[in-house]
Amino acid sequence: MNTRKAEAAERNWLATRTAFGAGAARGGTVWWRCVQAGSILAACLALRAVLDTRLPNLPPFITLFPAIAVTGLLAGTWAGAAVGLLGLVAADYLWINPRRAFGPLTLSDAVSLVLYVAACACVLTATHLSRAARTRAQAYFDVAEVMLVVVGVDRRIKAINRHGVALLGAARAAELIGQDWFETCVPAEERAARLQSWSQAVANFTLEPYESEIVCRDGTRRLIRWRQTIVRDSRGRAGAVLASGDDVTDARATEAALRRSEARLHAVLRQVPGAVSIIEPPDGRLTLRSDRSEDVLGHLPILSGEAVSWGHYGGIRADGTPFAPADYPIMRALCEGATVEAEQFKYRKPDGSLIDLEVYAAPIRDPDGTLFAAFGIAFDISVRANAERKLRILLDERELLLREADHRIKNSLQLVVGMLTLQRRHAASPDTADALAGAIARVNAVAEAHLALQLSDDLQTVDFADMLAAICRRLDALSDTVRVACACGSPVMLEVDRAISLALIVSELITNALRHAYAGKLAGEVRVDAAAEANDIVLTVRDFGAGFDAATRRPGLGSRVTSSLATKIGCALQVQSRPAEGTCVTLRLRAAEAASLQTHEAHQPP
């Protein structure tokens, strides 16, 4: 309705402008209005004077009525009233008896004056209403948010609103009014076709909406959607075309960008080897699905807004019960805002076959943080899951075999230890017994490593604290007079290779202490301490026996073996000894993984 009123007002303004020219749209200043009113009054009085010489019996006010109407339209109601009043005075003085003087009025002249005043009032009222309608039409024309242009049948621009002037890049409307529309604003390559189409439409009074480009003053082009109407003259012929145009350049560019974005999205979805879905609240209406959905799920997802429709999908819990609608990851993302990563579960296809699905889901939020959709993608990982299950079985079998091998190796080494121990008891000389004791200590260290490896969770690392305690217990049995005490923290995790080398070093140090520290004494003690300091493992092997002078002592085979093993595993070795004060050997090793130690004493009874 408002559009019809605006178009009617625009047609009214155009008719007024056609009748009275460009000045009809110009209010002007007070002085300009006075000049207009005075000029019109003078012209009308001059015309009445000329007519009086030929037709002396003409009514005195015959030329004043048009003057009042024209002045009211051009200069305003008050100017028209002033013209009427001045004209009344001039007519009374010049053409009402007695002429050239003011005198008493006859009844007939008085009636004429009253009728003149009434007629002036009617004319001024009509001109005031016409001017108000014209002003409203001009306001609509200027403030419209669309381009409004009036093109005459001669193809020239008769009027254009401010929006149109700005859109074309002109400084003011005067630069465009009077220009050929097609020569000025229509692209050269489209000019002939647009002119022919426009001429036929005007001739047949059939103007349909259409889109076309216009050329701006700076050479750029804008795409305009036009709606047109024909303004007819008093004979019903086409007088001009009133066109309103919406600038849809940005909208069309946005639509094209959106189409390209959608094309890219669908191209990506066609390549994704998974079932992609986007659903919207409140109940999971599916708004997008990928082409691979049918391949993965065995059917296409149902485009439904009913949450219960999710019950037809084949998700199965770990206990074998089917998924409820709210159990699916994408529904949890939609209803709870949860983000789901790599959730795996069984899925039964419509043909009854079971597959393994890996599902990712996440909520989709707008810039304000409001959740308006959820995204989900499901991959068929049946092949991978079956391969992982087979690999897990093989790994379990391999681990079992390794543990069994370690168990057998440990038993074999303990059998060797038993034989060496028996041989040591029957050794013919102390040197032979000492040599066998060293061999027993080394074999014991390797046996304990295999035992620790057998008990390991990953068959790669062992708890060295437990391993050290076992070594100390076994070496304590080699001497009846010297006690081996162990104080270690637990747990301390070490790689197998480093643990074996470190165990051999400790065994060698304890064996040396048992042989030499308390020679000729009835009793003694060898203390082994282990502790974790940050990422280091610190071990000390201390005796309180004879000691030695490091400056004069020559290293034996045991010392060379110990140094070689320490260098191999990156272990720092420090020896402190004084005659009659005992010996202390400190080893510092960086552990691959050291747990917090809770120090406890583990003493082996003699």
VEXDREN-2710 file (C-alpha; in Angstrom, 1 decimal):
% VEXDREN-2710
k/r/px/py/pz
1/MET/0.0/0.0/0.0
2/ASN/2.8/2.4/0.9
3/THR/4.5/1.6/-2.4
4/ARG/1.3/2.5/-4.4
5/LYS/1.0/5.8/-2.5
6/ALA/4.6/6.7/-3.2
7/GLU/4.2/5.8/-6.9
8/ALA/1.0/7.9/-7.1
9/ALA/2.8/10.8/-5.4
10/GLU/5.7/10.5/-7.8
11/ARG/3.3/10.5/-10.8
12/ASN/1.6/13.6/-9.4
13/TRP/4.9/15.4/-9.0
14/LEU/5.9/14.4/-12.5
15/ALA/2.6/15.8/-13.9
16/THR/3.1/19.0/-12.0
17/ARG/6.7/19.3/-13.2
18/THR/5.7/18.6/-16.8
19/ALA/3.0/21.4/-16.6
20/PHE/5.1/24.1/-14.8
21/GLY/8.7/23.2/-15.6
22/ALA/11.8/22.8/-13.5
23/GLY/10.8/25.8/-11.3
24/ALA/7.9/23.7/-9.8
25/ALA/10.5/21.8/-7.8
26/ARG/12.3/24.9/-6.5
27/GLY/11.1/26.7/-3.3
28/GLY/13.4/29.7/-3.6
29/THR/13.9/32.5/-1.1
30/VAL/11.4/35.1/0.1
31/TRP/12.7/37.7/-2.3
32/TRP/12.6/35.3/-5.2
33/ARG/9.0/34.5/-4.4
34/CYS/8.2/38.3/-4.3
35/VAL/9.8/38.7/-7.7
36/GLN/7.8/35.8/-9.0
37/ALA/4.5/37.1/-7.6
38/GLY/5.1/40.7/-8.7
39/SER/6.0/39.6/-12.2
40/ILE/2.9/37.5/-12.6
41/LEU/0.6/40.2/-11.2
42/ALA/2.1/42.8/-13.5
43/ALA/1.8/40.6/-16.5
44/CYS/-1.9/39.8/-15.8
45/LEU/-2.7/43.5/-15.2
46/ALA/-1.0/44.4/-18.4
47/LEU/-3.0/41.7/-20.3
48/ARG/-6.2/43.0/-18.7
49/ALA/-5.4/46.6/-19.8
50/VAL/-4.8/45.4/-23.4
51/LEU/-8.0/43.5/-23.5
52/ASP/-9.9/46.5/-22.0
53/THR/-9.2/48.6/-25.1
54/ARG/-10.9/46.0/-27.3
55/LEU/-13.4/44.4/-24.9
56/PRO/-14.4/47.1/-22.4
57/ASN/-17.2/45.0/-21.0
58/LEU/-15.0/42.2/-19.7
59/PRO/-15.2/41.3/-16.0
60/PRO/-12.5/43.2/-14.1
61/PHE/-11.1/40.0/-12.5
62/ILE/-10.9/37.8/-15.6
63/THR/-7.1/37.6/-15.7
64/LEU/-6.5/37.6/-12.0
65/PHE/-7.7/34.0/-11.4
66/PRO/-5.0/32.4/-13.5
67/ALA/-2.4/34.7/-11.9
68/ILE/-3.4/33.7/-8.4
69/ALA/-3.3/30.0/-9.3
70/VAL/0.1/30.2/-11.0
71/THR/1.5/32.3/-8.1
72/GLY/0.1/29.8/-5.5
73/LEU/1.8/26.9/-7.3
74/LEU/5.1/28.6/-7.9
75/ALA/5.6/31.0/-5.0
76/GLY/3.3/29.7/-2.3
77/THR/-0.1/30.3/-0.8
78/TRP/0.8/33.6/0.9
79/ALA/2.2/35.0/-2.3
80/GLY/-1.0/34.0/-4.1
81/ALA/-3.1/35.7/-1.5
82/ALA/-1.0/38.9/-1.8
83/VAL/-1.5/38.8/-5.6
84/GLY/-5.2/38.4/-5.1
85/LEU/-5.4/41.3/-2.7
86/LEU/-3.3/43.6/-4.8
87/GLY/-5.2/42.6/-7.9
88/LEU/-8.5/43.4/-6.1
89/VAL/-7.3/46.9/-5.3
90/ALA/-6.0/47.4/-8.9
91/ALA/-9.2/46.1/-10.5
92/ASP/-11.4/48.3/-8.2
93/TYR/-9.3/51.4/-9.1
94/LEU/-8.9/50.7/-12.8
95/TRP/-12.0/48.9/-14.0
96/ILE/-14.8/49.3/-11.5
97/ASN/-16.8/52.5/-11.8
98/PRO/-15.8/55.2/-11.2
99/ARG/-12.7/54.3/-13.1
100/ARG/-9.3/55.7/-12.1
101/ALA/-10.7/56.3/-8.6
102/PHE/-12.1/54.6/-5.5
103/GLY/-15.8/55.3/-5.1
104/PRO/-18.9/53.8/-3.6
105/LEU/-19.8/50.3/-4.9
106/THR/-23.0/49.4/-6.5
107/LEU/-24.8/46.2/-5.4
108/SER/-23.7/44.4/-8.5
109/ASP/-20.0/45.4/-8.0
110/ALA/-20.2/44.4/-4.3
111/VAL/-21.5/40.9/-5.3
112/SER/-18.7/40.6/-7.9
113/LEU/-16.1/41.4/-5.2
114/VAL/-17.5/38.9/-2.8
115/LEU/-17.6/36.2/-5.5
116/TYR/-14.0/37.2/-6.4
117/VAL/-12.8/36.7/-2.8
118/ALA/-14.6/33.3/-2.6
119/ALA/-13.2/32.2/-5.9
120/CYS/-9.7/33.3/-4.7
121/ALA/-10.0/31.3/-1.6
122/CYS/-11.0/28.2/-3.5
123/VAL/-8.2/28.7/-6.0
124/LEU/-5.6/29.2/-3.2
125/THR/-6.9/26.2/-1.3
126/ALA/-6.5/24.0/-4.4
127/THR/-3.1/25.3/-5.1
128/HIS/-2.0/24.8/-1.5
129/LEU/-3.1/21.2/-1.6
130/SER/-1.5/20.7/-5.0
131/ARG/1.8/22.2/-3.7
132/ALA/1.7/20.1/-0.5
133/ALA/1.2/16.9/-2.6
134/ARG/4.0/18.0/-4.9
135/THR/6.3/18.7/-1.8
136/ARG/5.5/15.2/-0.4
137/ALA/6.2/13.6/-3.8
138/GLN/9.5/15.5/-4.0
139/ALA/10.4/14.3/-0.5
140/TYR/9.6/10.7/-1.4
141/PHE/11.6/11.2/-4.6
142/ASP/14.7/12.5/-2.8
143/VAL/14.8/10.3/0.3
144/ALA/14.1/7.0/-1.5
145/GLU/16.7/4.4/-0.8
146/VAL/16.5/3.3/-4.4
147/MET/17.5/5.0/-7.6
148/LEU/14.6/6.9/-9.1
149/VAL/14.9/8.4/-12.6
150/VAL/12.4/9.9/-15.0
151/VAL/13.3/9.4/-18.7
152/GLY/11.2/11.1/-21.3
153/VAL/10.0/9.5/-24.5
154/ASP/12.9/11.4/-26.1
155/ARG/15.2/9.3/-24.0
156/ARG/16.5/12.3/-22.0
157/ILE/16.7/12.4/-18.2
158/LYS/13.9/14.6/-16.8
159/ALA/14.6/14.0/-13.2
160/ILE/16.7/11.9/-10.9
161/ASN/16.8/11.6/-7.1
162/ARG/19.7/12.0/-4.8
163/HIS/20.4/8.3/-4.4
164/GLY/20.6/8.0/-8.2
165/VAL/23.0/11.0/-8.5
166/ALA/25.3/9.5/-5.8
167/LEU/25.1/6.0/-7.4
168/LEU/26.1/7.4/-10.8
169/GLY/28.9/9.4/-9.2
170/ALA/27.7/12.9/-10.2
171/ALA/28.0/16.0/-8.0
172/ARG/24.4/17.2/-8.5
173/ALA/21.4/16.3/-10.5
174/ALA/21.9/19.2/-12.9
175/GLU/24.8/17.4/-14.4
176/LEU/22.5/14.6/-15.6
177/ILE/19.2/16.2/-16.3
178/GLY/18.8/16.7/-20.1
179/GLN/21.4/14.0/-20.9
180/ASP/20.5/11.1/-23.1
181/TRP/20.0/8.2/-20.7
182/PHE/21.2/5.5/-23.1
183/GLU/24.2/7.4/-24.3
184/THR/25.2/8.4/-20.7
185/CYS/24.4/5.5/-18.5
186/VAL/24.0/2.3/-20.6
187/PRO/27.1/0.3/-21.5
188/ALA/28.0/0.7/-25.2
189/GLU/27.8/-3.1/-25.9
190/GLU/24.3/-3.2/-24.6
191/ARG/23.0/0.1/-25.8
192/ALA/21.4/-0.9/-29.1
193/ALA/19.6/-3.9/-27.6
194/ARG/18.4/-2.0/-24.5
195/LEU/17.2/0.9/-26.6
196/GLN/15.2/-1.4/-28.9
197/SER/13.7/-3.2/-26.0
198/TRP/12.8/0.0/-24.2
199/SER/11.2/1.6/-27.3
200/GLN/9.0/-1.5/-27.9
201/ALA/8.0/-1.6/-24.2
202/VAL/7.0/2.1/-24.2
203/ALA/5.1/1.7/-27.4
204/ASN/3.2/-1.3/-26.1
205/PHE/2.9/-0.1/-22.5
206/THR/4.5/-3.4/-21.3
207/LEU/7.4/-2.7/-19.0
208/GLU/8.6/-5.8/-17.1
209/PRO/11.2/-5.9/-14.3
210/TYR/14.7/-6.7/-15.5
211/GLU/18.3/-6.4/-14.5
212/SER/21.0/-4.5/-16.4
213/GLU/24.3/-2.7/-15.8
214/ILE/24.8/1.0/-15.7
215/VAL/28.0/2.9/-16.3
216/CYS/29.1/5.4/-13.5
217/ARG/31.0/8.6/-14.0
218/ASP/34.3/6.9/-12.9
219/GLY/33.9/4.1/-15.4
220/THR/32.8/1.4/-12.9
221/ARG/29.6/-0.6/-13.5
222/ARG/26.8/-1.4/-11.2
223/LEU/24.1/-4.1/-11.7
224/ILE/20.6/-2.6/-11.2
225/ARG/17.3/-4.4/-10.9
226/TRP/14.7/-2.1/-12.6
227/ARG/10.9/-1.7/-12.0
228/GLN/9.2/0.8/-14.3
229/THR/5.9/2.6/-14.8
230/ILE/4.7/4.8/-17.7
231/VAL/3.5/8.3/-16.9
232/ARG/0.7/9.3/-19.3
233/ASP/-0.2/12.8/-20.4
234/SER/-3.8/14.2/-20.6
235/ARG/-4.4/12.3/-23.8
236/GLY/-3.4/9.0/-22.4
237/ARG/-0.1/8.9/-24.4
238/ALA/3.2/7.9/-22.9
239/GLY/4.9/11.1/-21.6
240/ALA/7.8/9.6/-19.7
241/VAL/9.0/6.5/-17.9
242/LEU/9.5/6.5/-14.1
243/ALA/12.0/3.8/-13.2
244/SER/13.1/2.7/-9.7
245/GLY/16.3/0.6/-9.5
246/ASP/17.8/-1.4/-6.7
247/ASP/21.6/-1.8/-6.7
248/VAL/22.1/-5.6/-6.6
249/THR/25.8/-5.6/-7.5
250/ASP/26.9/-6.6/-4.0
251/ALA/24.0/-9.0/-3.5
252/ARG/24.8/-10.8/-6.8
253/ALA/28.5/-10.9/-5.9
254/THR/27.6/-12.4/-2.5
255/GLU/25.3/-14.9/-4.1
256/ALA/28.1/-15.9/-6.6
257/ALA/30.6/-16.2/-3.7
258/LEU/28.1/-18.3/-1.8
259/ARG/27.5/-20.6/-4.8
260/ARG/31.3/-21.0/-5.2
261/SER/31.6/-21.8/-1.5
262/GLU/28.9/-24.4/-1.6
263/ALA/30.5/-25.9/-4.7
264/ARG/33.8/-26.2/-2.9
265/LEU/32.0/-27.7/0.2
266/HIS/30.3/-30.3/-1.9
267/ALA/33.5/-31.1/-3.8
268/VAL/35.2/-31.6/-0.4
269/LEU/32.4/-33.7/0.9
270/ARG/32.5/-35.9/-2.2
271/GLN/36.2/-36.7/-1.4
272/VAL/35.9/-37.2/2.3
273/PRO/35.8/-41.0/2.9
274/GLY/33.3/-40.7/5.7
275/ALA/29.6/-40.1/6.4
276/VAL/29.4/-36.3/7.0
277/SER/26.2/-34.8/8.6
278/ILE/25.1/-31.5/9.9
279/ILE/21.9/-31.3/12.0
280/GLU/20.0/-28.4/13.6
281/PRO/18.1/-28.0/16.8
282/PRO/15.9/-28.7/18.5
283/ASP/15.5/-32.3/17.5
284/GLY/18.2/-33.1/15.0
285/ARG/16.8/-32.1/11.7
286/LEU/19.3/-33.2/9.0
287/THR/20.3/-30.2/6.8
288/LEU/23.4/-31.6/5.0
289/ARG/24.8/-35.1/4.3
290/SER/27.7/-36.2/2.2
291/ASP/27.6/-38.5/-0.9
292/ARG/29.5/-41.2/1.0
293/SER/26.9/-41.5/3.7
294/GLU/25.2/-44.4/2.0
295/ASP/28.5/-46.2/1.4
296/VAL/29.4/-46.0/5.1
297/LEU/26.1/-46.5/6.8
298/GLY/24.4/-48.7/4.2
299/HIS/21.6/-46.2/3.6
300/LEU/21.1/-42.5/3.4
301/PRO/20.3/-40.6/6.6
302/ILE/16.6/-39.6/6.9
303/LEU/15.8/-36.0/6.4
304/SER/13.6/-35.7/9.4
305/GLY/13.0/-33.3/12.3
306/GLU/11.7/-35.9/14.7
307/ALA/14.2/-37.0/17.3
308/VAL/12.6/-40.5/17.4
309/SER/13.6/-41.0/13.8
310/TRP/17.2/-41.5/15.1
311/GLY/16.1/-44.8/16.5
312/HIS/16.3/-46.5/13.1
313/TYR/20.1/-46.1/13.1
314/GLY/22.1/-49.1/14.0
315/GLY/24.5/-47.9/16.8
316/ILE/25.2/-50.6/19.4
317/ARG/26.7/-50.1/22.9
318/ALA/29.5/-52.2/24.4
319/ASP/26.9/-54.3/26.3
320/GLY/25.0/-55.0/23.0
321/THR/22.0/-52.8/23.6
322/PRO/21.0/-50.3/20.8
323/PHE/21.7/-46.6/21.0
324/ALA/19.0/-44.3/22.1
325/PRO/18.6/-41.1/19.9
326/ALA/20.5/-39.1/22.6
327/ASP/23.4/-41.5/22.7
328/TYR/24.8/-40.7/19.2
329/PRO/27.8/-38.3/19.3
330/ILE/26.3/-35.8/17.0
331/MET/23.2/-35.6/19.1
332/ARG/25.3/-35.1/22.2
333/ALA/27.1/-32.3/20.4
334/LEU/23.8/-30.7/19.5
335/CYS/22.0/-31.1/22.8
336/GLU/24.9/-30.8/25.3
337/GLY/27.5/-28.8/23.3
338/ALA/29.9/-31.7/23.7
339/THR/32.9/-32.3/21.5
340/VAL/33.5/-36.0/20.6
341/GLU/36.8/-37.2/19.2
342/ALA/37.5/-40.7/17.8
343/GLU/34.6/-42.4/19.6
344/GLN/34.3/-46.0/18.4
345/PHE/31.3/-48.3/18.5
346/LYS/29.7/-51.1/16.6
347/TYR/27.1/-50.3/13.9
348/ARG/24.6/-52.6/12.3
349/LYS/23.8/-51.9/8.7
350/PRO/20.3/-52.5/7.3
351/ASP/21.5/-55.7/5.7
352/GLY/22.4/-57.0/9.2
353/SER/26.2/-56.8/8.8
354/LEU/28.2/-55.3/11.7
355/ILE/30.9/-52.6/11.1
356/ASP/33.2/-50.6/13.4
357/LEU/32.6/-46.8/13.3
358/GLU/34.9/-44.1/14.5
359/VAL/32.9/-40.9/15.0
360/TYR/33.9/-37.2/15.5
361/ALA/31.3/-34.6/16.4
362/ALA/31.3/-30.9/17.5
363/PRO/28.8/-28.1/18.1
364/ILE/28.7/-25.2/15.6
365/ARG/28.3/-21.8/17.2
366/ASP/27.7/-18.3/15.7
367/PRO/30.0/-15.4/16.6
368/ASP/27.9/-14.7/19.7
369/GLY/28.5/-18.3/21.0
370/THR/24.9/-19.5/20.3
371/LEU/24.8/-23.1/19.3
372/PHE/22.8/-23.4/16.0
373/ALA/23.9/-26.7/14.5
374/ALA/26.2/-29.7/15.1
375/PHE/28.7/-31.4/12.8
376/GLY/29.5/-35.1/12.7
377/ILE/31.6/-37.4/10.6
378/ALA/31.7/-41.2/10.8
379/PHE/34.4/-43.4/9.3
380/ASP/34.1/-47.2/8.7
381/ILE/37.2/-48.5/10.4
382/SER/36.3/-52.2/10.2
383/VAL/39.4/-53.1/8.2
384/ARG/41.7/-51.2/10.6
385/ALA/39.9/-52.6/13.7
386/ASN/40.2/-56.2/12.5
387/ALA/43.8/-55.7/11.7
388/GLU/44.4/-54.2/15.2
389/ARG/42.6/-57.1/16.8
390/LYS/44.8/-59.6/14.9
391/LEU/47.9/-57.5/15.8
392/ARG/46.9/-57.4/19.4
393/ILE/46.5/-61.2/19.4
394/LEU/50.0/-61.6/17.8
395/LEU/51.5/-59.2/20.3
396/ASP/49.9/-61.0/23.2
397/GLU/51.3/-64.3/21.9
398/ARG/54.7/-62.7/21.4
399/GLU/54.7/-61.3/24.9
400/LEU/53.8/-64.7/26.2
401/LEU/56.6/-66.3/24.3
402/LEU/59.1/-63.7/25.5
403/ARG/58.0/-64.1/29.1
404/GLU/58.3/-67.9/28.8
405/ALA/61.8/-67.4/27.2
406/ASP/62.9/-65.1/30.1
407/HIS/61.5/-67.6/32.6
408/ARG/63.5/-70.5/31.0
409/ILE/66.6/-68.3/30.7
410/LYS/66.3/-67.3/34.3
411/ASN/65.9/-71.0/35.4
412/SER/68.9/-72.0/33.2
413/LEU/71.1/-69.3/34.7
414/GLN/70.0/-70.2/38.2
415/LEU/71.0/-73.8/37.4
416/VAL/74.4/-72.5/36.4
417/VAL/74.6/-70.5/39.6
418/GLY/73.8/-73.6/41.6
419/MET/76.5/-75.6/39.9
420/LEU/79.1/-72.8/40.4
421/THR/78.1/-72.5/44.0
422/LEU/78.6/-76.2/44.5
423/GLN/82.0/-76.0/42.8
424/ARG/83.0/-73.0/44.9
425/ARG/82.3/-75.0/48.1
426/HIS/84.7/-77.7/47.0
427/ALA/87.3/-75.3/45.6
428/ALA/90.9/-76.4/46.3
429/SER/92.3/-72.9/46.9
430/PRO/90.9/-69.5/48.1
431/ASP/91.8/-67.9/44.7
432/THR/89.6/-70.4/42.9
433/ALA/86.8/-69.8/45.4
434/ASP/87.1/-66.0/44.9
435/ALA/87.0/-66.4/41.1
436/LEU/83.9/-68.6/41.3
437/ALA/82.3/-66.1/43.6
438/GLY/82.8/-63.4/41.0
439/ALA/81.3/-65.6/38.3
440/ILE/78.3/-66.4/40.5
441/ALA/77.7/-62.7/41.2
442/ARG/77.8/-61.9/37.4
443/VAL/75.4/-64.8/36.5
444/ASN/73.1/-63.8/39.4
445/ALA/72.9/-60.3/38.0
446/VAL/71.9/-61.5/34.6
447/ALA/69.4/-63.9/36.0
448/GLU/67.8/-61.2/38.1
449/ALA/67.5/-59.0/35.0
450/HIS/65.6/-61.8/33.2
451/LEU/63.4/-62.3/36.2
452/ALA/62.6/-58.5/36.3
453/LEU/61.9/-58.6/32.5
454/GLN/59.6/-61.5/33.0
455/LEU/57.6/-59.4/35.5
456/SER/57.7/-56.2/33.4
457/ASP/54.5/-54.8/31.9
458/ASP/56.0/-53.7/28.6
459/LEU/59.0/-56.1/28.3
460/GLN/61.2/-53.0/27.7
461/THR/61.7/-51.5/31.1
462/VAL/62.3/-53.0/34.5
463/ASP/62.0/-51.8/38.1
464/PHE/65.7/-51.5/39.0
465/ALA/64.9/-51.0/42.8
466/ASP/63.4/-54.5/43.1
467/MET/66.1/-56.0/40.9
468/LEU/68.9/-54.4/43.1
469/ALA/67.3/-55.7/46.3
470/ALA/67.2/-59.3/44.8
471/ILE/70.9/-59.0/43.8
472/CYS/71.9/-57.9/47.3
473/ARG/70.0/-60.8/48.8
474/ARG/71.8/-63.4/46.6
475/LEU/75.3/-61.9/47.1
476/ASP/74.7/-61.7/50.9
477/ALA/74.6/-65.6/50.8
478/LEU/78.2/-65.7/49.4
479/SER/79.8/-64.7/52.7
480/ASP/79.2/-66.0/56.2
481/THR/81.0/-63.1/57.9
482/VAL/80.2/-60.0/55.8
483/ARG/76.6/-58.7/55.7
484/VAL/75.2/-57.1/52.5
485/ALA/72.5/-54.5/53.4
486/CYS/70.4/-52.7/50.7
487/ALA/68.5/-49.5/51.2
488/CYS/66.7/-48.5/48.0
489/GLY/63.7/-46.5/46.9
490/SER/61.0/-47.9/44.6
491/PRO/60.1/-47.9/41.9
492/VAL/62.9/-46.8/39.5
493/MET/62.2/-47.7/35.9
494/LEU/65.1/-48.4/33.6
495/GLU/65.6/-49.8/30.1
496/VAL/66.6/-53.5/30.1
497/ASP/70.0/-53.0/28.6
498/ARG/71.0/-50.2/31.0
499/ALA/69.6/-52.1/34.0
500/ILE/71.7/-55.3/33.2
501/SER/74.9/-53.3/32.8
502/LEU/74.2/-51.3/36.0
503/ALA/73.4/-54.6/37.8
504/LEU/76.7/-56.1/36.7
505/ILE/78.6/-53.0/37.9
506/VAL/77.0/-53.2/41.3
507/SER/77.6/-57.0/41.5
508/GLU/81.3/-56.4/40.7
509/LEU/81.6/-53.7/43.4
510/ILE/79.9/-55.9/46.1
511/THR/82.0/-58.9/45.1
512/ASN/85.2/-56.9/45.4
513/ALA/84.1/-55.6/48.8
514/LEU/83.4/-59.1/50.0
515/ARG/86.8/-60.3/48.9
516/HIS/89.1/-57.5/50.0
517/ALA/87.5/-55.1/52.4
518/TYR/87.3/-57.4/55.5
519/ALA/90.2/-59.8/54.9
520/GLY/91.3/-61.3/58.2
521/LYS/88.3/-59.9/60.1
522/LEU/85.5/-61.8/61.7
523/ALA/82.6/-59.5/60.6
524/GLY/81.8/-56.6/58.4
525/GLU/79.1/-54.9/56.3
526/VAL/78.7/-53.7/52.7
527/ARG/75.9/-51.1/52.3
528/VAL/74.2/-50.4/49.0
529/ASP/72.0/-47.3/48.7
530/ALA/69.9/-46.2/45.7
531/ALA/67.9/-42.9/45.4
532/ALA/66.4/-40.8/42.6
533/GLU/67.5/-37.2/42.3
534/ALA/65.5/-35.3/39.7
535/ASN/66.1/-37.4/36.6
536/ASP/69.2/-39.1/37.9
537/ILE/69.6/-42.4/39.7
538/VAL/72.4/-42.3/42.3
539/LEU/73.8/-45.5/43.7
540/THR/76.5/-45.9/46.4
541/VAL/78.4/-49.1/47.4
542/ARG/80.2/-48.5/50.7
543/ASP/82.3/-50.8/53.0
544/PHE/84.0/-49.9/56.2
545/GLY/87.0/-52.2/55.8
546/ALA/90.7/-51.9/54.9
547/GLY/90.5/-49.3/52.2
548/PHE/93.4/-48.5/49.9
549/ASP/95.6/-45.7/48.6
550/ALA/94.3/-44.7/45.1
551/ALA/97.6/-43.2/44.2
552/THR/99.6/-46.4/44.6
553/ARG/97.0/-49.0/43.8
554/ARG/96.9/-50.6/40.3
555/PRO/93.5/-51.4/38.9
556/GLY/92.6/-55.0/38.5
557/LEU/90.3/-56.9/36.0
558/GLY/87.2/-56.1/38.1
559/SER/88.0/-52.3/38.0
560/ARG/88.5/-52.4/34.3
561/VAL/85.2/-54.3/33.7
562/THR/83.4/-51.8/35.9
563/SER/84.8/-48.7/34.1
564/SER/84.0/-50.2/30.7
565/LEU/80.4/-50.9/31.6
566/ALA/80.0/-47.5/33.2
567/THR/81.2/-45.8/30.0
568/LYS/78.9/-47.9/27.8
569/ILE/75.7/-46.8/29.6
570/GLY/76.8/-43.2/30.3
571/CYS/77.2/-43.6/34.0
572/ALA/79.5/-41.3/36.1
573/LEU/81.7/-43.4/38.5
574/GLN/83.5/-41.8/41.5
575/VAL/85.7/-43.8/43.9
576/GLN/86.7/-42.5/47.4
577/SER/89.0/-44.7/49.6
578/ARG/91.5/-44.3/52.4
579/PRO/93.5/-46.9/54.2
580/ALA/91.7/-48.3/57.3
581/GLU/88.6/-46.1/56.6
582/GLY/86.9/-48.1/53.9
583/THR/85.8/-47.5/50.3
584/CYS/82.8/-45.7/48.8
585/VAL/81.9/-45.9/45.1
586/THR/79.3/-43.5/43.8
587/LEU/77.4/-44.1/40.4
588/ARG/75.2/-41.4/38.8
589/LEU/72.9/-42.5/35.9
590/ARG/70.3/-40.5/34.1
591/ALA/67.1/-42.6/34.1
592/ALA/64.7/-42.7/31.2
593/GLU/61.8/-42.7/33.7
594/ALA/62.2/-42.2/37.4
595/ALA/59.1/-42.4/39.6
596/SER/59.0/-40.6/43.0
597/LEU/60.8/-42.7/45.5
598/GLN/59.5/-43.6/48.9
599/THR/62.7/-44.6/50.7
600/HIS/62.5/-47.8/52.6
601/GLU/65.2/-50.0/54.1
602/ALA/65.5/-53.6/52.9
603/HIS/68.0/-55.4/55.1
604/GLN/69.0/-59.0/54.3
605/PRO/69.7/-61.0/57.5
606/PRO/73.1/-62.7/57.6
END
